[in-house]
């Protein structure tokens, strides 16, 4: 299932390029899993050849015409293709849409995953049950205990842990009335809250229970929450990747994972829970979408950067230079992927790929 999940992410990403090109009337010659190289297998359906290559990292879609970032001359079979169906004859804004459609589909896929999770499994909530009690805290002083279910605070009904936090945060130094249920009995406690030294919020000295409950959302709320969570995670991961590359590249080299690591981690997560695996799948598809927007040829971001430079120069760049830059970029990507493959295998053997292993 882990390999299927990774393959699905690649399919979604390249499917974005494929769909955008088709909608613009372009001829799609190839739709392949893996980087350009010797074929494992392929078959033709209509005017497109589908299959997989022997370099199992990512995938690609090849359009008719001279793709200026990848080749110098037009293929023989493209000479009879009408100009309006060729990639190289398209305006730059259309090319940009095609390149951006891959990462965009990764984000859409994440929204779909989260939406289904929130509709079927539900949104995780910490219940209104007390976990550990901090020693010598206000909660400890009035006799609150682990396992108490909070019914109300100052007369306001409590449904989950978030309600508890909201009732406490704006009452530092004040006495509150807490009603709890314990072993079928209703108890009333009146602690005086401490003040948090960091944010100034009211502190009772309690932790949530490890118990988790799920609340299913209706479709419209599930879609909204799916979009919100995807946007938040995209922002967080983009900032994290930027800071890691710019400020802490050694950490990336030491802790980053390649396809082997992703599949291994996914397989481990699948054993725990199907929904944990779906959550990981959403994280990976967002991550792949962001990485593909890095301005490194021949990634989507690199090709978008070239289109941007052509717009500034108001004309096509030297194709030989672009081809050379892409060759260097491809060699760099393959080197990085090989490094991570061996790194992943080493950590799997040592039992350190999964946190807590070994």
Secondary structure, DSSP 4 states (H G I P E B T S, - for coil): -HHHHHHHHHHHHHHHHHHHHHHTT--EEEEEESSSSSEEEEEEETTEEEEEESS-SSEEEEESS--TTT-SS--GGGTTS-GGGSGGGS-HHHHHHHHHHHHHHHHHHHHHHHHHHHHHT-EEEEBSBEEEE-TTSHHHHTT--TTPEEEEETTEE--BHHHHHHHHTT-TT-B--EEEEETTEEEEE--B-EE-TTT--EE--EEE-S-EEEE---HHHHHHHHHHHHHHHHHHHHHHHHHHHHH-HHHHHHH---HHHHHHHHHHHHHH-HHHHHHHHHHHHHHHHHHTTSS-TTSHHHHHHHHHHHHHHTSPPPHHHHHHHHHHHHHHHHHHHHHHHHHHHHHHHHT-SSTT--
